[in-house]
Amino acid sequence: MLYRKTIEVSCPPQDAFAFVSDFSRVAEWDPGVVSSRSLGNGAALEVGSRFELVTLFRGNRQRFEYVVTAIDEGRRRISLLGEGEKARSRDEISVDPVAGKTQISYEAEIRLRGILRTAEPFLGGAFRRMGDAALDGLRRTLDAR
């Protein structure tokens, strides 16, 4: 299942990128995330940085471990891979200045594991609603800063 959406926010691009690329803060803006934390030692964000997210989907908690697979702070781009017991997620985020605002493009590809893959065609709407709620939360959080 592929999810893509672009939002605009009013904060500067460098601030937006610093906030959205720090996956230890996802629970602050994504209502589908119960908790998020860094699994590192407080070092700078880099390829290999890891985060734990606990999500809530249809009343069930799922633990994911995300790892930064690529980062280009100069171009404000980051890629992450999330691994969970029941699903895998590949997330790509880019932040760009556009006409006095900041544009955040978010792409997530979610693949269920095992027998659950057969349910993917029926869950697309639920995943879209979750993604929309997350990016609405991100927009509200960044605009309030």
TIVO-548045 format. One line per field, with one value per residue (C-alpha): residue number from 1; x negated, y negated, z negated; residue in three letters. Coordinates in nm, 4 decimals. Each point is the difference from the previous one (the first is absolute). Last residue first. Example, Ala and Ser with C-alpha at 12.3 -4.5 7.8 and 13.67 -1.06 7.14 Angstrom:
<pts>
pos	(2, 1)
u	(-1.3670, 0.1370)
v	(0.1060, 0.3440)
w	(-0.7140, -0.0660)
code	(SER, ALA)
</pts>
This chain:
<pts>
pos	(145, 144, 143, 142, 141, 140, 139, 138, 137, 136, 135, 134, 133, 132, 131, 130, 129, 128, 127, 126, 125, 124, 123, 122, 121, 120, 119, 118, 117, 116, 115, 114, 113, 112, 111, 110, 109, 108, 107, 106, 105, 104, 103, 102, 101, 100, 99, 98, 97, 96, 95, 94, 93, 92, 91, 90, 89, 88, 87, 86, 85, 84, 83, 82, 81, 80, 79, 78, 77, 76, 75, 74, 73, 72, 71, 70, 69, 68, 67, 66, 65, 64, 63, 62, 61, 60, 59, 58, 57, 56, 55, 54, 53, 52, 51, 50, 49, 48, 47, 46, 45, 44, 43, 42, 41, 40, 39, 38, 37, 36, 35, 34, 33, 32, 31, 30, 29, 28, 27, 26, 25, 24, 23, 22, 21, 20, 19, 18, 17, 16, 15, 14, 13, 12, 11, 10, 9, 8, 7, 6, 5, 4, 3, 2, 1)
u	(-0.5507, 0.3783, -0.0342, -0.2349, 0.2394, 0.3093, -0.1754, -0.1413, 0.3418, 0.1578, -0.2852, 0.0766, 0.3763, -0.0499, -0.2288, 0.2486, 0.2853, -0.2083, -0.0876, 0.3666, 0.0954, -0.2692, 0.1023, 0.2071, -0.2615, -0.2622, 0.1934, -0.1810, -0.3281, 0.1109, -0.0947, -0.3650, -0.1002, 0.1814, -0.1700, 0.0168, -0.1476, -0.0166, -0.0512, -0.0047, -0.0544, -0.0406, 0.0332, -0.1185, 0.1459, -0.1229, 0.0761, -0.1308, -0.2936, -0.0567, 0.0184, -0.0284, 0.1113, -0.0294, 0.1434, -0.0329, 0.2276, -0.0002, 0.2875, 0.1117, -0.2994, -0.1268, -0.2789, -0.0142, -0.2374, -0.0891, -0.0871, -0.0875, -0.0191, -0.0746, -0.2281, -0.2837, 0.1109, -0.0366, 0.0961, 0.0199, 0.0925, 0.1128, 0.1204, 0.3491, 0.0933, 0.3707, 0.2188, 0.3689, 0.2840, 0.3429, 0.3243, 0.0384, -0.3558, -0.1878, -0.3683, -0.2999, -0.3039, -0.3614, -0.2735, -0.3377, -0.2795, -0.1802, -0.0491, -0.0350, 0.1786, -0.2560, -0.0807, 0.2459, -0.1050, 0.2296, 0.3310, 0.1927, 0.3569, 0.3574, 0.3231, 0.3692, -0.0265, 0.3280, 0.0617, -0.3172, -0.1268, -0.1767, -0.0251, -0.2369, -0.2569, -0.2578, 0.0278, -0.2180, 0.0315, 0.3261, -0.1438, -0.3362, 0.1680, 0.2649, -0.2625, -0.2199, 0.3026, 0.1131, 0.3409, 0.3247, 0.1030, 0.1036, 0.1025, -0.0841, 0.1448, -0.0940, 0.1093, -0.0875, 0.1406)
v	(-2.6640, 0.0280, 0.0466, 0.2932, 0.1816, -0.0635, 0.1166, 0.3107, 0.0886, -0.0357, 0.2157, 0.2752, -0.0169, 0.0269, 0.2998, 0.1762, -0.0703, 0.1328, 0.3146, 0.0658, -0.0501, 0.2395, 0.2732, 0.2234, 0.0504, 0.0719, 0.2876, 0.2754, -0.1393, 0.1054, 0.3594, -0.0919, -0.3608, -0.3213, -0.2441, -0.3746, -0.2480, -0.3486, -0.3251, -0.3404, -0.3318, -0.3011, -0.3439, -0.3069, -0.3426, -0.3193, 0.1196, 0.3560, 0.0962, 0.3768, 0.2884, 0.3622, 0.3138, 0.3607, 0.2819, 0.3755, 0.2006, 0.3681, 0.1843, 0.2670, 0.0391, -0.3477, -0.1466, -0.3667, -0.1204, -0.3667, -0.2471, -0.3661, -0.3089, -0.3622, -0.0780, -0.1006, 0.2524, 0.2903, 0.3162, 0.3628, 0.3294, -0.1442, 0.2945, 0.0557, 0.2674, 0.0619, 0.1210, 0.0629, -0.0774, 0.1252, -0.2008, -0.0168, -0.1214, -0.1578, -0.0609, 0.0485, -0.1659, 0.0857, -0.2028, 0.0756, -0.2132, 0.2107, -0.2842, -0.3102, -0.2124, -0.1328, 0.2065, 0.0305, 0.3551, 0.1693, 0.1829, -0.3241, -0.0029, 0.0096, 0.0778, 0.0547, -0.0801, -0.0186, -0.3595, -0.1097, -0.3404, 0.0376, 0.3798, -0.0611, -0.1744, 0.2832, 0.0111, -0.3105, -0.0612, -0.1928, -0.2543, -0.0743, -0.0146, -0.2483, -0.2198, -0.0001, -0.0726, -0.3069, 0.0246, -0.0744, 0.3481, 0.1496, 0.3620, 0.2659, 0.3500, 0.3459, 0.3392, 0.3273, 0.3330)
w	(-1.6608, 0.0442, 0.3763, -0.0614, -0.2316, 0.2137, 0.3178, -0.1700, -0.1406, 0.3445, 0.1293, -0.2516, 0.0545, 0.3769, -0.0433, -0.2287, 0.2419, 0.2896, -0.1992, -0.0749, 0.3642, 0.1204, -0.2436, 0.2275, 0.2719, -0.2690, -0.1643, 0.1946, -0.1305, -0.3509, 0.0854, -0.0319, -0.0507, 0.0850, 0.2305, -0.0578, 0.2451, -0.1461, 0.1880, -0.1662, 0.1763, -0.2276, 0.1592, -0.1878, 0.0651, 0.1638, 0.3523, -0.0446, -0.2254, 0.0049, -0.2490, 0.1078, -0.1813, 0.1132, -0.2134, 0.0617, -0.2259, -0.0937, -0.1618, -0.2471, -0.2309, 0.0726, 0.2091, 0.0966, 0.2702, 0.0182, 0.2744, -0.0586, 0.2205, -0.0986, 0.2978, -0.2332, -0.2636, 0.2415, -0.1826, 0.1047, -0.1710, -0.3348, -0.2053, -0.1362, -0.2527, -0.0081, -0.2865, 0.0680, -0.2384, 0.0999, -0.0071, 0.3766, 0.0390, -0.2900, 0.0492, -0.2272, 0.1518, -0.0779, 0.1658, 0.1541, 0.1492, 0.2643, 0.2468, -0.2153, -0.2602, -0.2453, -0.3073, -0.2891, -0.0863, 0.2439, -0.0284, 0.0396, -0.1227, 0.1210, -0.1812, 0.0747, 0.3704, 0.1944, -0.1171, 0.1839, -0.1186, -0.3351, 0.0398, 0.2926, -0.2226, -0.0263, 0.3802, 0.0288, 0.3750, -0.0448, -0.2460, 0.1616, 0.3414, -0.1133, -0.1658, 0.3134, 0.2223, -0.2001, -0.1733, 0.1866, 0.1086, 0.3315, 0.0473, 0.2567, -0.0026, 0.1161, -0.1365, 0.1687, -0.1031)
code	(ARG, ALA, ASP, LEU, THR, ARG, ARG, LEU, GLY, ASP, LEU, ALA, ALA, ASP, GLY, MET, ARG, ARG, PHE, ALA, GLY, GLY, LEU, PHE, PRO, GLU, ALA, THR, ARG, LEU, ILE, GLY, ARG, LEU, ARG, ILE, GLU, ALA, GLU, TYR, SER, ILE, GLN, THR, LYS, GLY, ALA, VAL, PRO, ASP, VAL, SER, ILE, GLU, ASP, ARG, SER, ARG, ALA, LYS, GLU, GLY, GLU, GLY, LEU, LEU, SER, ILE, ARG, ARG, ARG, GLY, GLU, ASP, ILE, ALA, THR, VAL, VAL, TYR, GLU, PHE, ARG, GLN, ARG, ASN, GLY, ARG, PHE, LEU, THR, VAL, LEU, GLU, PHE, ARG, SER, GLY, VAL, GLU, LEU, ALA, ALA, GLY, ASN, GLY, LEU, SER, ARG, SER, SER, VAL, VAL, GLY, PRO, ASP, TRP, GLU, ALA, VAL, ARG, SER, PHE, ASP, SER, VAL, PHE, ALA, PHE, ALA, ASP, GLN, PRO, PRO, CYS, SER, VAL, GLU, ILE, THR, LYS, ARG, TYR, LEU, MET)
</pts>
